[in-house]
């Protein structure tokens, strides 16, 4: 996870020590979220696990925003129905496009 986050921001040679620390925190948060998601998919998660997952998600977003994450709006064809848009997203995920 850590290396993936570093590569998103141009590698460690382009980052300050503080940014590297935030990348480490983001990576750790992602690992914890994956473990919680695994419990949720197995049906063994507790309500506290869901609460913790949501807190981790908010913290991860803040870490990534500090590093420069920006929301990128996607252009949507207004002539498409919701079902058509949903189908395009599913198709893109299957083909590895998302």
C-alpha positions as CSV (number, residue, x, y, z in Angstrom):
1,X,0.0,0.0,0.0
2,X,2.7,2.4,1.0
3,X,4.5,2.1,-2.4
4,X,1.2,2.6,-4.2
5,X,0.5,5.8,-2.4
6,X,4.1,7.0,-2.9
7,X,3.9,6.4,-6.7
8,X,0.6,8.4,-6.8
9,X,2.5,11.4,-5.7
10,X,5.6,11.0,-7.8
11,X,7.8,8.8,-5.5
12,X,9.6,9.5,-2.2
13,X,12.3,11.6,-3.8
14,X,9.6,14.3,-4.5
15,X,8.0,14.2,-1.0
16,X,8.9,15.8,2.3
17,X,9.3,13.7,5.5
18,X,5.9,15.0,6.6
19,X,4.3,13.8,3.4
20,X,6.0,10.4,3.7
21,X,4.6,10.1,7.2
22,X,1.1,10.9,6.0
23,X,1.6,8.3,3.2
24,X,2.5,5.8,5.9
25,X,-0.6,6.7,7.9
26,X,-2.8,6.4,4.8
27,X,-1.3,3.0,4.0
28,X,-1.8,1.7,7.5
29,X,-5.4,3.0,7.5
30,X,-6.0,1.2,4.2
31,X,-4.7,-2.1,5.5
32,X,-7.0,-1.8,8.6
33,X,-9.9,-1.0,6.3
34,X,-9.2,-4.1,4.2
35,X,-9.2,-6.3,7.3
36,X,-12.5,-4.8,8.4
37,X,-14.0,-5.1,4.9
38,X,-13.0,-8.8,4.9
39,X,-14.9,-9.3,8.2
40,X,-17.9,-7.5,6.8
41,X,-17.9,-9.7,3.6
42,X,-17.7,-12.8,5.8
43,X,-20.6,-11.7,7.9
44,X,-18.6,-11.7,11.1
45,X,-18.4,-7.9,11.5
46,X,-20.0,-6.2,14.5
47,X,-21.7,-2.8,14.5
48,X,-18.5,-1.4,16.1
49,X,-16.6,-2.7,13.1
50,X,-18.8,-0.8,10.7
51,X,-18.4,2.4,12.8
52,X,-14.6,1.9,12.9
53,X,-14.6,1.3,9.1
54,X,-16.4,4.6,8.5
55,X,-14.1,6.5,10.9
56,X,-11.1,5.0,9.0
57,X,-12.6,6.1,5.7
58,X,-12.9,9.7,6.9
59,X,-9.4,9.7,8.2
60,X,-8.1,8.2,4.9
61,X,-9.9,10.9,2.9
62,X,-8.3,13.6,5.1
63,X,-4.8,12.1,4.8
64,X,-5.2,11.9,1.0
65,X,-6.6,15.4,0.8
66,X,-3.5,16.7,2.7
67,X,-1.4,15.0,0.1
68,X,-3.3,16.7,-2.7
69,X,-6.1,14.4,-3.6
70,X,-8.7,16.2,-5.7
71,X,-12.2,15.2,-6.7
72,X,-12.4,14.9,-10.4
73,X,-15.9,15.2,-11.8
74,X,-16.8,12.8,-14.5
75,X,-18.7,14.1,-17.6
76,X,-22.1,12.4,-17.8
77,X,-24.2,12.1,-21.0
78,X,-27.6,13.6,-19.9
79,X,-29.3,11.5,-22.6
80,X,-28.5,8.2,-20.8
81,X,-30.8,6.6,-18.3
82,X,-29.5,5.7,-14.9
83,X,-29.7,2.0,-15.9
84,X,-27.5,2.7,-18.9
85,X,-24.9,4.6,-16.8
86,X,-24.9,1.8,-14.3
87,X,-24.4,-0.8,-17.1
88,X,-21.4,1.2,-18.5
89,X,-19.8,1.4,-15.1
90,X,-20.2,-2.4,-14.6
91,X,-18.8,-3.0,-18.1
92,X,-15.8,-0.8,-17.4
93,X,-15.1,-2.5,-14.1
94,X,-15.2,-5.9,-15.8
95,X,-12.8,-4.8,-18.5
96,X,-10.4,-3.2,-15.9
97,X,-11.3,0.3,-17.0
98,X,-12.3,1.5,-13.5
